[in-house]
Amino acid sequence: MTSRFTELSFDCHDPERLAAFWCEVFGFTVLDREEDSIEIGSWEPNVEDHRARQMPVTLVFVKVPEGKTVKNRLHLDVSPIDTSTKEEVDRLVALGARKVDVGQGPDRTWEVLADPEGNEFCVLRSLAPGEFEG
């Protein structure tokens, strides 16, 4: 018996705003909207596909009253696929992300950003043709 990783949930104050941000980051669409939550993803989830194989996860944003108080213990890593890491960081900052220092130090090959509600994530090396030296 096994389980499947199906959703990653974010507690937040403004599910609409955060879902819109991450839809722009990944090119996702809204899959489901309820009173205090929104699910976004790249495909319409169904039980048959999940049972057959590991499918891409969806992101769920759930409204909660409390704010974020400490550094995330879990974070997303993203890799640009058609631009440089610097260009992607610039794009994400223009969408509402901000650069943050979580103690990563100066000698790194990635950028640490925070989404509009302060959730840290990393922008890794570009996977664009000609950008990645593997």
N, C-alpha and C positions, 0 to 999 in steps of 0.2 A: 504494500500500500504506500502511496505517496500523496503529497499535496502539490498544488500548483501556486506559484506566485501570481496573483491575479490583479491586485490593486495596491497602490501606494497612497496612503491617506495623509493629508496635511491638515492640522488644526489651524484655523485662521480666523481673523475678524471679518474679512470681506471675501467670501468665496468667489463672487463675480469677478472682482479685480484680479485675484490671484489666478483663477482659471483663464481669464483673458490673457494675462502675461504668459503663462506656460503654453497656451495654444499658439501664441506668436513664436515662442522659442522653438517648439517642436513641429509646428504645422499641424497640430491636432485640431479636432473639432469637439464641440460639446455633444456628449452621448446621452446624458441624463441630467435633469435639473429638478431638484426638489426644493422644499421651502428653505432649508438651511444647508444644502450641499449641492455640489456640481461634480459630475464625472466627465473627464475628457480623455480622448485617446485617438489612436490612429486607425482603429477598426471597431466594428460593432461586436462586442463580446457575445459568445454563446457557449453553452455547456458542452456541446459536441466538440468544438475546436479545443477547448480547455482540456477535456478528457483525452483527446488524441495526442496532444503535444504541448509543450510550454509555448504559450503565445505572448506577444508583447503585453506588458502591464498597462493598465489605465491609471490615471491620477484622479484622486477624489479630494475635493476641498470641502471641509466641514466647518461650519461656523461654531466658534467657542467663545466664551466671554473673557477668558484669561489671555494675557499676552505672552509672547516668547520671552524667556528670562535668561537663558544660557545658550552657549554654543550647541549646535545640533550634534547629536551623537550619531546620526545617520544623515548622509547627504547624497545628492545626485552629482554625478560626473557627466558632463556633456562634451562631445567632440564635434566641431564643425565639419561639415561634409563637402562644402563647396566654396569655402573662403579660408583665409588664414585665421589663426587663433586671435590675433590682435583685432582683425576686422570683426570677428564674431563678438569679442568682448565689447567693442565699440557699439555694435548693434544692440546688444543686450542692455548696455547702460542706457542707450537711447530709449529702450522700451520700459525702463524703470528700475533696472538692477543697479546696484552700486558695488564698487570695489570695497572689500573688507580685509582686515588683518586679523587672522586667527592664530598668529604665531608661525606662519608658514615660512618666514625667513626670505632673504633676497635670492638665494640660489635655487630657483624652482623653474620648472618647465610648464607650469600651469598658472592660471589666475583664479583667485577666490573672489566670488561675487556673492551678493545676497539679493534675493528676490524682493519685491516691494514690501513684504511683511518681515523681512530680516532672515529668512531661511537661507543658510549658506549653501552654495554649490560651486563646483569647480569646472572651469572651461579648460579642457585638456588639449593635447596636440591636435592639429587639424588632420582630417582624413582626406582632404581635397587632393586630387591628383597633382603631383609635383610638390606638395607641402610636407608630406610624411616621409621621413627618413627612418625606415624601420629597422 
